[in-house]
Amino acid sequence: MSGLAKSIDDLYFGYTPVADHLEGCRFRGTDVWEVTRHTEHVPSWSDRQPEITLRLACHECGAVTFRISDGEGSFETTHADQVGYAGKPEKVAGVWLHPGPRIWYGDERGPARFYVTATKDRPRQPGDVLGMVGWSLGRRGGVRWGAGVGCTGHGTVLRASEQTWTSRRAAVAWVVANTGGAS
């Protein structure tokens, strides 16, 4: 990918709706062909205009298209399996995991990080997130899972665990134990 999925926070919180459905619309409250934008501001000394990315996402089929206003009008079509956003949340240990992007396109290990929420609804602001879990490679090359509670909306948690685990489920259990998050 061309740098579109910079972090899990950008994908979940860095975009704002382009338009709302009107009262009485049969799609009100749904995310069928959700269209949102993310503006990346450039330093004020630059001649460049802000880069605006429109994200079109279908939460039913997982299709995701990014349209970039960068002077060239480029676009990229991918799938929720690669970027995480618009993917189906997964229930683990009584809470819901919302996937972030993979470390690189096509990586078979899956998303590198997940938001943990009490409900199946996708998080719309940092306060909706109980915590995060994510994997990294340990000293011997094995996958280790870390966890943290809270969410700043800038890619960090309010408090990180002081240990790692060999399973994602164990990391999620730590978040639940430290937030009382399972509903």
N, C-alpha and C positions, 0 to 999 in steps of 0.2 A: 504494500500500500504506500501511498505517497504522503505519509505523515498526517492523514486525516484523523486517525484515532490516537491522539497524543496521550490521553489518559482516560481512565474510567470516569473521572469527574467531568471532563469535557463532554463525554457522550451522554451522561445523565443530567447534568445541571447546567452546562454551558450553552444550551440552546433555548430559545424562547419561541412560543407559538407565533405563527404568522397571522392567523385569524381564528376566531372561535366560531363554533356552530351557533346558529340562532336558536332562540327558545322554541321548543317543539320539534326541532330537527331530529330525525330518527338516529343520527349518528352522534348526537350530543352525549358527551361523557365517554365516548369510545376513542380509540386510537387507530381507526381504520384510515390508512393513508394519512398518517400524521405528517404535517409539514412544519418544520421548525428551522430556525436560523441560529447561527453562531457567528459573532463578529469578533475578529482578531484585530485589535488596534495596533498600529505601527507607531514607532517613536515620532514625536511631533516635528522633528527636524527633517523627516523624510517627505519626499514629494508624493509617495504612494498613498492611495486611498485605503481605508480599512478593507481587509479581505472578509467577505461575507460568504459563509457556507450554508446552503440550504440542505436540510436532511429530510428526505421523504422515506418514511418507514411504515411497513405493514406488519403489525403485530400478529396477524393471522398466519401469513406465509413466511415471514422473516426476510422478505426482500428489503434491501436498504440501498438508496441512491443518494450520493452526495453531489451537489451542484455548486461549484466554486466560482465566485466572482473575484477573480484575481487578475483581471485585465485580459485573460485568454479565454475565459468562459469554459474551463475544463469541467469534466464530470467523471465520476467513478461509480460503478454499480458493483455491489458485493452482496453478501448474505450475513444475516445475524450471527451465523456460526463463526464468522471471522471478526466482526467488530463487537459482538456481544449485545449491543443495544438492539432492541426489538426481538431478542431471543426469549424463549419461554423460561420463566423462572422455575427453579427446582426446589422442592420442599426437602429440607434436611434438618433433622433434629427439632422438628416443630416450627421452624422458621423458613423463610424463603430466600434463595440465593439468586441474585440478578447479575448476569455475567458482564464482564468488561471485555476489552479487546484481547486478542492473543498477542504474545510477545512479538511475533512476526507472522505475516500472511501465510497460511497453510500449516502452521505449527500444530502437530497432532496432539499436543498435550492439553489443548483447550485453553480457555481464558486464563490469564495470569492472576486476575483479581475478581472478586465478587462482592457486591453490596449485600448485606444481610438485613432483611426487613421482617417485621412481625406479620405482615399481610402479603398476599400475592400481588397486590397493586404495585406497579413500578414506582420507585421513589421519584418524587418531583422536586424535592428540596432536601438539603442535608439533614434536617430534623426527622425525615422519614426513615433514616438509616440507623439501625441499631449498631452496626459495625461493619468491618470488612475482613475478609480472609483472602489470602493470596499465597502463591507458591513461589519458591526459589530453589536453586540447586544448593545442596549442602556441601560440606567439605569433600565428601567422597563422590559427589556427582548425583546423589539421590535427591528426590524431591522432598522438600520440607515445607510445611504449611505454617504460616504465621497468622496472627489475628490481632485485631484492635477493636476498641469500642468507640462509638461516636463517629462523626464525619464532619470534616471542616469544609467540604466542598472544594478543596484545593489539593486533593490527592493524599491527604493525611487523615489520621484518626486522632481522637482526643487523648486516648491512652492505648498504648501498644502492649501486647503480652510480652513477658520476659522470657518466653520459651517458644519453641517450635514443635510441631508434631509431624508424624509420618503420614497422617491421614487428614483429609479435608474435614471429615466428620468431627474429628477431635478438635480441630480449630474452631469449627462452628459451635461445638458444645461449650467451648471456653467463652465465646461471645454470649451465648444464651445464659451461662452461669453468671456472667458479669453484668448483664443487663436485665435479667428476668424476662427476656424477650419472647419466649415461646407463648403463643396465645392459644 
